[in-house]
Amino acid sequence: MKISLGQLVICRKGKEKGRLMCVTGADEKYIYLADGRERLLEKPKRKNPKHVEITDKNISNMFPLTDKALRKILLSEV
């Protein structure tokens, strides 16, 4: 499955291990993740795509989001 904007992923490595996060961007080598609490949309976490597990949930139709809305969505998905 390809990682796209708005895709919900579970971190499998690092300090965020086990946390549900949302993909806010991507470049050739990294994806950028936010959760609306510790990692805000304005300053997402840069992560190697190999270190996340892709879920089948995608919230790209809800963009643009606020941090508060993102937190609410992630809490309802858990």
C-alpha positions as a Python dict, from the first residue, in 0.01 Angstrom:
ca = {
    (1, 'M'): (0, 0, 0),
    (2, 'K'): (132, 344, -91),
    (3, 'I'): (159, 615, 173),
    (4, 'S'): (-38, 930, 85),
    (5, 'L'): (-137, 1260, 242),
    (6, 'G'): (-390, 1204, 521),
    (7, 'Q'): (-300, 837, 566),
    (8, 'L'): (-312, 717, 928),
    (9, 'V'): (-8, 515, 1030),
    (10, 'I'): (121, 344, 1344),
    (11, 'C'): (481, 418, 1439),
    (12, 'R'): (690, 102, 1491),
    (13, 'K'): (1027, 257, 1582),
    (14, 'G'): (1149, 547, 1792),
    (15, 'K'): (998, 749, 2076),
    (16, 'E'): (657, 743, 1907),
    (17, 'K'): (645, 360, 1898),
    (18, 'G'): (285, 234, 1902),
    (19, 'R'): (126, 576, 1843),
    (20, 'L'): (-128, 653, 1572),
    (21, 'M'): (-25, 952, 1359),
    (22, 'C'): (-132, 1122, 1037),
    (23, 'V'): (87, 1174, 730),
    (24, 'T'): (106, 1548, 655),
    (25, 'G'): (367, 1539, 381),
    (26, 'A'): (636, 1339, 205),
    (27, 'D'): (951, 1380, 4),
    (28, 'E'): (1183, 1133, -171),
    (29, 'K'): (1322, 982, 149),
    (30, 'Y'): (1095, 1072, 445),
    (31, 'I'): (734, 1115, 547),
    (32, 'Y'): (614, 1382, 789),
    (33, 'L'): (380, 1289, 1072),
    (34, 'A'): (163, 1486, 1314),
    (35, 'D'): (-65, 1389, 1601),
    (36, 'G'): (-194, 1733, 1702),
    (37, 'R'): (-58, 1706, 2056),
    (38, 'E'): (318, 1651, 2077),
    (39, 'R'): (375, 1684, 1703),
    (40, 'L'): (176, 1976, 1572),
    (41, 'L'): (76, 2024, 1209),
    (42, 'E'): (314, 2323, 1185),
    (43, 'K'): (613, 2113, 1301),
    (44, 'P'): (563, 1748, 1198),
    (45, 'K'): (796, 1459, 1282),
    (46, 'R'): (1023, 1345, 999),
    (47, 'K'): (1027, 964, 981),
    (48, 'N'): (1155, 690, 755),
    (49, 'P'): (857, 519, 585),
    (50, 'K'): (1005, 178, 671),
    (51, 'H'): (945, 255, 1040),
    (52, 'V'): (567, 286, 1020),
    (53, 'E'): (279, 45, 968),
    (54, 'I'): (21, 168, 720),
    (55, 'T'): (-346, 144, 819),
    (56, 'D'): (-642, 141, 582),
    (57, 'K'): (-776, 472, 720),
    (58, 'N'): (-731, 793, 522),
    (59, 'I'): (-856, 1137, 627),
    (60, 'S'): (-736, 1337, 326),
    (61, 'N'): (-1094, 1449, 257),
    (62, 'M'): (-1088, 1640, 591),
    (63, 'F'): (-787, 1859, 505),
    (64, 'P'): (-710, 2136, 595),
    (65, 'L'): (-721, 2038, 961),
    (66, 'T'): (-648, 2205, 1290),
    (67, 'D'): (-449, 2037, 1565),
    (68, 'K'): (-763, 2007, 1778),
    (69, 'A'): (-957, 1837, 1496),
    (70, 'L'): (-666, 1600, 1430),
    (71, 'R'): (-652, 1499, 1798),
    (72, 'K'): (-1025, 1429, 1795),
    (73, 'I'): (-999, 1213, 1482),
    (74, 'L'): (-704, 1014, 1615),
    (75, 'L'): (-875, 953, 1949),
    (76, 'S'): (-1187, 824, 1776),
    (77, 'E'): (-978, 582, 1563),
    (78, 'V'): (-806, 419, 1862),
}
